[in-house]
Amino acid sequence: MEWINVKDEMPPPHREVLVWAKYGLEQPLMAWFWDKENTWHISTECTDNARDIDRLDGTIVGLDITHWMPLPSPPQPTPEP
């Protein structure tokens, strides 16, 4: 999978994706995009690891999201012998 520039394409609304910020935490975050308000929202699974992000009800404030990519498919179960 490749990173997608938000200038080229936005993710489907309300679908969790990995995002990268121009001035960020030096790690990808899981977030979803709300097209009706043109806002990114951090996924609740990331809130403990993203204490440096200013948030208001989960809305990402102060980060310039530049790229996103779909989440990978979950691993397939390995058959037991």
CYANA upper distance limits for C-alpha pairs under 8 A (distance plus 0.5 A):
  1 MET  CA     69 MET  CA      7.66
  1 MET  CA     70 PRO  CA      8.26
  2 GLU  CA     69 MET  CA      7.08
  3 TRP  CA     67 HIS  CA      6.39
  3 TRP  CA     68 TRP  CA      6.05
  3 TRP  CA     69 MET  CA      5.59
  4 ILE  CA      8 ASP  CA      7.59
  4 ILE  CA      9 GLU  CA      7.32
  4 ILE  CA     67 HIS  CA      5.73
  4 ILE  CA     68 TRP  CA      5.75
  4 ILE  CA     69 MET  CA      6.39
  5 ASN  CA      9 GLU  CA      6.98
  5 ASN  CA     10 MET  CA      8.49
  5 ASN  CA     66 THR  CA      6.43
  5 ASN  CA     67 HIS  CA      4.93
  5 ASN  CA     68 TRP  CA      7.15
  6 VAL  CA     10 MET  CA      5.85
  6 VAL  CA     65 ILE  CA      8.13
  6 VAL  CA     66 THR  CA      6.18
  6 VAL  CA     67 HIS  CA      5.92
  6 VAL  CA     68 TRP  CA      7.50
  7 LYS  CA     66 THR  CA      8.34
 10 MET  CA     68 TRP  CA      8.49
 11 PRO  CA     15 ARG  CA      7.78
 11 PRO  CA     17 VAL  CA      8.10
 11 PRO  CA     33 PHE  CA      7.47
 11 PRO  CA     68 TRP  CA      7.98
 11 PRO  CA     69 MET  CA      8.48
 11 PRO  CA     70 PRO  CA      8.47
 12 PRO  CA     33 PHE  CA      7.95
 13 PRO  CA     32 TRP  CA      7.48
 13 PRO  CA     33 PHE  CA      5.84
 13 PRO  CA     34 TRP  CA      5.97
 13 PRO  CA     35 ASP  CA      6.33
 14 HIS  CA     32 TRP  CA      5.79
 14 HIS  CA     33 PHE  CA      6.16
 14 HIS  CA     34 TRP  CA      6.51
 15 ARG  CA     32 TRP  CA      5.97
 15 ARG  CA     33 PHE  CA      7.68
 16 GLU  CA     30 MET  CA      6.77
 16 GLU  CA     31 ALA  CA      5.86
 16 GLU  CA     32 TRP  CA      5.13
 16 GLU  CA     33 PHE  CA      8.38
 16 GLU  CA     43 SER  CA      7.82
 16 GLU  CA     70 PRO  CA      8.09
 16 GLU  CA     71 LEU  CA      7.80
 17 VAL  CA     30 MET  CA      6.02
 17 VAL  CA     31 ALA  CA      6.13
 17 VAL  CA     32 TRP  CA      6.61
 17 VAL  CA     68 TRP  CA      6.96
 17 VAL  CA     69 MET  CA      6.29
 17 VAL  CA     70 PRO  CA      5.37
 17 VAL  CA     71 LEU  CA      5.88
 18 LEU  CA     28 PRO  CA      6.47
 18 LEU  CA     29 LEU  CA      5.95
 18 LEU  CA     30 MET  CA      5.11
 18 LEU  CA     31 ALA  CA      6.80
 18 LEU  CA     68 TRP  CA      5.89
 18 LEU  CA     69 MET  CA      5.82
 18 LEU  CA     70 PRO  CA      6.81
 18 LEU  CA     71 LEU  CA      6.77
 19 VAL  CA     28 PRO  CA      5.99
 19 VAL  CA     29 LEU  CA      5.83
 19 VAL  CA     30 MET  CA      6.67
 19 VAL  CA     31 ALA  CA      6.99
 19 VAL  CA     65 ILE  CA      7.13
 19 VAL  CA     66 THR  CA      8.08
 19 VAL  CA     67 HIS  CA      6.20
 19 VAL  CA     68 TRP  CA      4.77
 19 VAL  CA     69 MET  CA      7.17
 20 TRP  CA     24 GLY  CA      7.91
 20 TRP  CA     27 GLN  CA      7.63
 20 TRP  CA     28 PRO  CA      5.66
 20 TRP  CA     29 LEU  CA      7.21
 20 TRP  CA     65 ILE  CA      6.23
 20 TRP  CA     66 THR  CA      6.50
 20 TRP  CA     67 HIS  CA      5.78
 20 TRP  CA     68 TRP  CA      6.77
 21 ALA  CA     25 LEU  CA      8.26
 21 ALA  CA     28 PRO  CA      8.41
 21 ALA  CA     63 LEU  CA      6.48
 21 ALA  CA     64 ASP  CA      5.71
 21 ALA  CA     65 ILE  CA      4.68
 21 ALA  CA     66 THR  CA      5.92
 21 ALA  CA     67 HIS  CA      7.58
 22 LYS  CA     63 LEU  CA      7.63
 22 LYS  CA     64 ASP  CA      5.93
 22 LYS  CA     65 ILE  CA      6.77
 22 LYS  CA     66 THR  CA      6.51
 23 TYR  CA     63 LEU  CA      6.88
 23 TYR  CA     64 ASP  CA      7.19
 24 GLY  CA     63 LEU  CA      7.04
 25 LEU  CA     50 ALA  CA      8.10
 25 LEU  CA     52 ASP  CA      8.17
 29 LEU  CA     42 ILE  CA      7.93
 29 LEU  CA     46 CYS  CA      7.13
 30 MET  CA     42 ILE  CA      6.76
 30 MET  CA     43 SER  CA      5.99
 30 MET  CA     45 GLU  CA      8.21
 30 MET  CA     46 CYS  CA      7.00
 31 ALA  CA     40 TRP  CA      7.11
 31 ALA  CA     41 HIS  CA      5.91
 31 ALA  CA     42 ILE  CA      4.75
 31 ALA  CA     43 SER  CA      5.31
 32 TRP  CA     40 TRP  CA      6.26
 32 TRP  CA     41 HIS  CA      5.83
 32 TRP  CA     42 ILE  CA      7.04
 32 TRP  CA     43 SER  CA      7.38
 33 PHE  CA     38 ASN  CA      7.68
 33 PHE  CA     39 THR  CA      6.38
 33 PHE  CA     40 TRP  CA      4.99
 33 PHE  CA     41 HIS  CA      6.70
 34 TRP  CA     38 ASN  CA      6.18
 34 TRP  CA     39 THR  CA      5.83
 34 TRP  CA     40 TRP  CA      6.68
 34 TRP  CA     41 HIS  CA      7.93
 35 ASP  CA     39 THR  CA      7.29
 39 THR  CA     59 THR  CA      7.36
 39 THR  CA     60 ILE  CA      8.00
 40 TRP  CA     59 THR  CA      6.47
 40 TRP  CA     60 ILE  CA      6.22
 41 HIS  CA     58 GLY  CA      5.82
 41 HIS  CA     59 THR  CA      4.87
 41 HIS  CA     60 ILE  CA      5.93
 42 ILE  CA     46 CYS  CA      7.29
 42 ILE  CA     47 THR  CA      7.64
 42 ILE  CA     58 GLY  CA      6.06
 42 ILE  CA     59 THR  CA      6.85
 42 ILE  CA     60 ILE  CA      6.62
 43 SER  CA     47 THR  CA      7.50
 43 SER  CA     58 GLY  CA      7.98
 44 THR  CA     58 GLY  CA      8.15
 46 CYS  CA     50 ALA  CA      6.59
 47 THR  CA     51 ARG  CA      7.16
 53 ILE  CA     60 ILE  CA      7.39
 53 ILE  CA     61 VAL  CA      7.51
 53 ILE  CA     62 GLY  CA      7.77
 53 ILE  CA     63 LEU  CA      7.99
 54 ASP  CA     60 ILE  CA      7.02
 54 ASP  CA     61 VAL  CA      5.83
 54 ASP  CA     62 GLY  CA      7.01
 55 ARG  CA     59 THR  CA      5.87
 55 ARG  CA     60 ILE  CA      5.83
 55 ARG  CA     61 VAL  CA      6.20
 56 LEU  CA     60 ILE  CA      7.79
 56 LEU  CA     61 VAL  CA      7.97
